[in-house]
Amino acid sequence: MTHVWMQWLKSKLRVGKSPVPRGPMVTCRQVIELLSDYINHELSPEDKTELDKHMQGCQNCETFLYTLSQSVDLLRDLRVEDIPDDVSSRLRNFLRSKYQSEK
């Protein structure tokens, strides 16, 4: 998640409000930012309902959810031994640099 989104989400959680903004419409960006929680069944029933409503009317978000779900399923079966050393090294370096830049 982006730094700005995390700040917004943390501020909402601190006040005891739902992470899904209530209002006239949940945006595609808000849906995409919460899809990981959606897939992992970590949203409240109310928030899941809001995202479900949006996705029923938004083919793009529905397709993104399907693609993300398929990717997660494929990655669950991936063993560390399956990742070539050079790819593993590049990935670690990339994640380390991202982590350092967000501090």
Rosetta blueprint (number, residue, H / E / L):
1 M L
2 T L
3 H H
4 V H
5 W H
6 M H
7 Q H
8 W H
9 L H
10 K H
11 S H
12 K H
13 L H
14 R H
15 V L
16 G L
17 K L
18 S L
19 P L
20 V L
21 P L
22 R L
23 G L
24 P L
25 M L
26 V L
27 T L
28 C H
29 R H
30 Q H
31 V H
32 I H
33 E H
34 L H
35 L H
36 S H
37 D H
38 Y H
39 I H
40 N L
41 H L
42 E L
43 L L
44 S L
45 P H
46 E H
47 D H
48 K H
49 T H
50 E H
51 L H
52 D H
53 K H
54 H H
55 M H
56 Q H
57 G L
58 C L
59 Q H
60 N H
61 C H
62 E H
63 T H
64 F H
65 L H
66 Y H
67 T H
68 L H
69 S H
70 Q H
71 S H
72 V H
73 D H
74 L H
75 L H
76 R H
77 D L
78 L L
79 R L
80 V H
81 E H
82 D H
83 I L
84 P L
85 D H
86 D H
87 V H
88 S H
89 S H
90 R H
91 L H
92 R H
93 N H
94 F H
95 L H
96 R H
97 S H
98 K H
99 Y H
100 Q H
101 S H
102 E L
103 K L
